[in-house]
Amino acid sequence: DNIARIRQKSADLRKVVQNALERAVKKFDLQSKQLRDTKKKDKFKVYGDLLNTYGYALSGGEDKFTCENYYDENKEITIPLDPTLSATDNAKRFYDKYAKLKRTDEALSEEIQKTAQDIEHLNSISISLDIATDEADLAQIKEELIEFGYIRKHHIGKKAKINSKPMHFLSSDGFHIYVGKNNYQNEELTFKVATGNDWWFHAKGVAGSHVIVKSENKELSDRTFEEAAALAAYYSKARDNEKVEIDYIQKKNIKKVPGAAPGFVIYHTNWSMIATPANHLQEL
């Protein structure tokens, strides 16, 4: 009943996230197509170079020119020409096209990366809505949507204190495990709650919760690793899969992505394991 009630109360937030996600995906597809179109830019530079080298052979008025391409094992290439322009002006026209596409390529490469990050961020918020268990969780998610401009901010009195907290479990072998319900909590768990030798778990390549196991400078048992990985799989976008690949690493090797949304991290020297999504532990 509680899950159904929270689902109903989260409907407006889900709609905001879904609409923003659809826009971002369409934008990404358009940018991807534009980026593919810029890949022909090098062809125009080759045309310009070859015209500057061999253009003396043109007498004027030609609509195409065939010559050897010294960029490609001297194979023949046919260059389309504007018959109203000289060889030099045709070369300049190709260089201008190359320069324009090169600028577009550079700009789009940055923009498409930002759009991909937006999609990843929105997917992470979508997962937060899926695992929200009370109104405080929804309030914290709404704060994030306001902060990143997906919901317009309304100044009405004093900001209410949000009491949403991460999930807290005890492993079968007595290790404390924390699971973030949203990006703010993921950020707090990874960079404030966890210390250097604590262990961090996350579903590989998909949005999901940060799972922290407090090691207390002890060696974790195999069963604790398995239970933490199962939680990371369960509280992720891949929770409906039979098996999920989980990355795990000690907190000291985790770095925050500069300028990124809360909860987004980078790491390199991780281990991986396969887990079945499950939560068999009692929440404390």
C-alpha positions as CSV (number, residue, x, y, z in Angstrom):
1,D,0.0,0.0,0.0
2,N,2.8,2.4,0.9
3,I,4.6,1.7,-2.5
4,A,1.3,2.3,-4.4
5,R,0.8,5.6,-2.5
6,I,4.3,6.8,-3.1
7,R,4.0,5.8,-6.8
8,Q,0.9,7.9,-7.0
9,K,2.5,10.9,-5.3
10,S,5.5,10.6,-7.6
11,A,3.5,10.7,-10.8
12,D,4.1,14.4,-11.5
13,L,7.9,14.0,-10.9
14,R,7.9,11.0,-13.2
15,K,6.3,13.0,-15.9
16,V,8.8,15.8,-15.6
17,V,11.7,13.3,-15.8
18,Q,10.2,11.4,-18.7
19,N,9.5,14.5,-20.7
20,A,13.0,15.8,-20.1
21,L,14.5,12.4,-21.0
22,E,12.6,12.2,-24.2
23,R,13.8,15.7,-25.2
24,A,17.4,14.8,-24.3
25,V,17.3,11.6,-26.3
26,K,15.9,13.4,-29.4
27,K,18.6,16.0,-29.0
28,F,21.3,13.4,-28.7
29,D,20.0,11.6,-31.9
30,L,20.0,14.9,-33.8
31,Q,23.5,15.8,-32.6
32,S,24.7,12.3,-33.5
33,K,23.5,12.7,-37.1
34,Q,25.0,16.2,-37.3
35,L,28.3,14.9,-36.0
36,R,28.3,12.0,-38.5
37,D,27.8,14.6,-41.3
38,T,30.9,16.6,-40.2
39,K,33.1,13.5,-40.8
40,K,33.2,14.3,-44.5
41,K,35.1,17.5,-43.7
42,D,38.5,16.0,-44.5
43,K,37.3,15.3,-48.1
44,F,36.9,19.0,-48.7
45,K,40.4,19.7,-47.4
46,V,41.8,17.1,-49.8
47,Y,39.9,18.7,-52.6
48,G,41.4,22.1,-51.8
49,D,44.9,20.8,-51.5
50,L,44.7,18.9,-54.8
51,L,43.3,21.9,-56.6
52,N,46.1,24.1,-55.3
53,T,48.6,21.4,-56.5
54,Y,47.1,20.5,-59.9
55,G,44.7,23.3,-60.7
56,Y,47.1,24.9,-63.2
57,A,45.8,22.2,-65.6
58,L,42.3,23.7,-65.7
59,S,41.5,26.2,-68.4
60,G,38.2,27.4,-66.8
61,G,34.6,26.5,-67.1
62,E,35.0,22.8,-66.0
63,D,32.4,21.3,-63.7
64,K,34.7,18.5,-62.5
65,F,38.4,17.7,-62.4
66,T,40.1,14.3,-62.3
67,C,43.6,14.0,-60.9
68,E,45.8,11.8,-58.8
69,N,45.2,11.8,-55.0
70,Y,48.6,11.7,-53.3
71,Y,46.7,11.2,-50.0
72,D,45.5,7.8,-51.2
73,E,48.3,5.9,-52.9
74,N,47.9,8.2,-56.0
75,K,44.5,6.7,-56.9
76,E,42.5,8.9,-59.2
77,I,39.9,11.2,-57.7
78,T,37.2,13.3,-59.3
79,I,36.6,16.7,-57.7
80,P,33.2,18.5,-58.4
81,L,33.8,22.1,-59.4
82,D,31.8,25.3,-59.7
83,P,32.4,26.1,-63.4
84,T,32.0,29.9,-62.7
85,L,35.0,29.9,-60.4
86,S,38.7,29.6,-61.0
87,A,40.8,26.7,-59.5
88,T,42.0,28.9,-56.7
89,D,38.5,30.1,-55.8
90,N,37.1,26.5,-56.0
91,A,39.9,25.5,-53.6
92,K,39.0,28.4,-51.3
93,R,35.4,27.3,-51.4
94,F,36.4,23.8,-50.2
95,Y,38.7,25.1,-47.5
96,D,35.8,27.3,-46.2
97,K,33.5,24.2,-46.1
98,Y,36.2,22.3,-44.3
99,A,36.7,25.0,-41.7
100,K,33.0,25.3,-41.1
101,L,32.6,21.6,-40.6
102,K,35.7,21.5,-38.4
103,R,34.2,24.2,-36.1
104,T,30.9,22.3,-36.0
105,D,32.6,19.1,-35.2
106,E,34.4,20.6,-32.3
107,A,31.3,22.3,-30.9
108,L,29.1,19.2,-31.3
109,S,31.7,17.0,-29.7
110,E,31.4,19.0,-26.5
111,E,27.6,19.4,-26.8
112,I,26.9,15.7,-27.4
113,Q,29.0,14.8,-24.4
114,K,26.9,17.2,-22.3
115,T,23.6,15.8,-23.7
116,A,24.8,12.2,-22.9
117,Q,25.6,13.3,-19.3
118,D,22.0,14.8,-19.1
119,I,20.5,11.5,-20.2
120,E,22.6,9.6,-17.6
121,H,21.6,12.1,-14.9
122,L,17.9,11.8,-15.8
123,N,18.1,8.0,-15.8
124,S,19.7,8.2,-12.3
125,I,16.8,10.3,-11.1
126,S,14.3,7.9,-12.7
127,I,15.9,5.1,-10.6
128,S,15.6,7.3,-7.5
129,L,11.9,7.6,-8.1
130,D,11.6,3.8,-8.5
131,I,13.2,3.1,-5.1
132,A,11.7,6.0,-3.1
133,T,9.8,4.7,-0.1
134,D,8.4,7.9,1.5
135,E,7.5,11.5,0.9
136,A,10.8,12.7,2.2
137,D,12.6,10.8,-0.6
138,L,10.3,12.4,-3.1
139,A,11.0,15.9,-1.6
140,Q,14.8,15.3,-2.0
141,I,14.4,14.2,-5.6
142,K,12.3,17.3,-6.3
143,E,15.1,19.4,-4.9
144,E,17.5,17.9,-7.4
145,L,15.1,18.5,-10.2
146,I,14.7,22.2,-9.1
147,E,18.5,22.6,-8.7
148,F,19.1,21.4,-12.3
149,G,16.3,23.5,-13.8
150,Y,13.9,20.7,-14.7
151,I,11.3,22.2,-12.3
152,R,10.8,26.0,-11.8
153,K,11.7,27.1,-8.3
154,H,9.0,28.8,-6.3
155,H,10.0,30.9,-3.3
156,I,7.3,30.2,-0.7
157,G,8.4,30.8,2.8
158,K,11.3,29.0,4.6
159,K,12.7,25.8,2.9
160,A,11.4,22.7,4.7
161,K,14.0,20.4,6.2
162,I,14.2,17.1,4.3
163,N,14.7,14.0,6.4
164,S,15.3,11.4,3.7
165,K,18.1,9.1,4.6
166,P,20.0,6.3,2.9
167,M,19.0,2.7,3.5
168,H,21.0,0.9,6.2
169,F,21.5,-2.8,6.4
170,L,23.6,-5.3,8.4
171,S,25.3,-8.0,6.4
172,S,25.0,-11.6,7.5
173,D,28.6,-11.3,8.9
174,G,28.0,-8.1,10.7
175,F,29.2,-5.4,8.3
176,H,27.2,-2.2,7.9
177,I,26.0,-1.6,4.4
178,Y,24.5,1.7,3.2
179,V,22.5,2.2,0.0
180,G,21.8,5.7,-1.5
181,K,18.2,6.4,-2.6
182,N,19.1,9.3,-4.8
183,N,22.1,11.3,-6.2
184,Y,22.4,13.5,-3.1
185,Q,22.6,10.5,-0.9
186,N,25.0,8.7,-3.2
187,E,27.3,11.7,-3.1
188,E,27.1,11.9,0.7
189,L,27.7,8.2,1.2
190,T,30.7,8.1,-1.2
191,F,32.5,11.3,-0.1
192,K,31.4,11.8,3.5
193,V,30.3,8.5,5.0
194,A,32.8,6.2,3.4
195,T,36.5,6.4,4.4
196,G,39.5,5.2,2.4
197,N,39.3,1.4,3.0
198,D,35.6,1.1,2.9
199,W,34.2,-0.7,-0.2
200,W,32.0,0.9,-2.9
201,F,29.7,-1.1,-5.2
202,H,27.8,0.0,-8.3
203,A,26.0,-1.7,-11.2
204,K,28.3,-1.5,-14.2
205,G,27.4,1.0,-17.0
206,V,23.8,1.7,-15.8
207,A,22.2,4.2,-13.4
208,G,21.9,2.9,-9.8
209,S,22.6,3.4,-6.1
210,H,26.0,3.7,-4.6
211,V,26.4,0.9,-2.1
212,I,29.0,1.4,0.7
213,V,30.2,-1.3,3.0
214,K,32.0,0.0,6.1
215,S,35.0,-2.3,6.6
216,E,36.2,-1.0,10.0
217,N,39.6,-1.9,8.6
218,K,38.6,-5.6,8.6
219,E,38.7,-8.0,5.7
220,L,35.3,-8.4,4.2
221,S,33.8,-11.9,4.0
222,D,32.9,-13.3,0.6
223,R,29.3,-13.4,1.7
224,T,29.3,-9.7,2.5
225,F,30.8,-8.9,-1.0
226,E,28.0,-11.0,-2.5
227,E,25.3,-9.3,-0.5
228,A,26.5,-5.8,-1.2
229,A,26.8,-6.7,-5.0
230,A,23.2,-8.1,-4.9
231,L,22.0,-4.8,-3.4
232,A,23.8,-2.8,-6.0
233,A,22.2,-4.9,-8.7
234,Y,18.7,-4.6,-7.1
235,Y,18.8,-0.9,-6.7
236,S,19.8,-0.2,-10.3
237,K,18.3,0.2,-13.7
238,A,19.2,-3.4,-14.4
239,R,17.2,-4.8,-11.4
240,D,14.9,-6.9,-13.7
241,N,17.9,-8.7,-15.3
242,E,18.7,-12.2,-14.0
243,K,22.4,-11.3,-13.7
244,V,24.1,-7.9,-13.4
245,E,27.8,-7.0,-13.6
246,I,28.8,-5.1,-10.5
247,D,32.0,-2.9,-10.2
248,Y,33.5,-2.7,-6.7
249,I,36.5,-0.8,-5.5
250,Q,37.8,0.8,-2.3
251,K,36.6,4.3,-1.7
252,K,40.1,5.8,-1.8
253,N,40.2,5.0,-5.5
254,I,37.0,6.9,-6.3
255,K,37.1,10.4,-7.7
256,K,34.3,12.9,-8.3
257,V,33.7,14.0,-11.9
258,P,34.5,17.8,-11.9
259,G,31.4,19.9,-12.6
260,A,29.1,16.9,-12.9
261,A,25.8,16.3,-11.1
262,P,26.0,14.8,-7.6
263,G,26.8,11.2,-7.3
264,F,28.8,10.9,-10.6
265,V,32.3,9.5,-10.1
266,I,35.2,8.0,-12.0
267,Y,37.5,5.1,-11.2
268,H,39.9,2.8,-13.0
269,T,41.4,0.0,-10.9
270,N,38.2,-1.8,-10.0
271,W,37.2,-5.4,-9.7
272,S,33.9,-6.8,-11.2
273,M,31.6,-9.6,-10.2
274,I,28.3,-11.0,-11.4
275,A,25.3,-10.7,-9.0
276,T,21.7,-11.6,-9.0
277,P,19.6,-8.6,-8.0
278,A,18.2,-9.2,-4.5
279,N,17.6,-7.7,-1.1
280,H,17.4,-10.4,1.5
281,L,18.7,-8.2,4.4
282,Q,16.6,-6.5,7.0
283,E,16.8,-2.7,6.9
284,L,17.9,-1.2,10.2
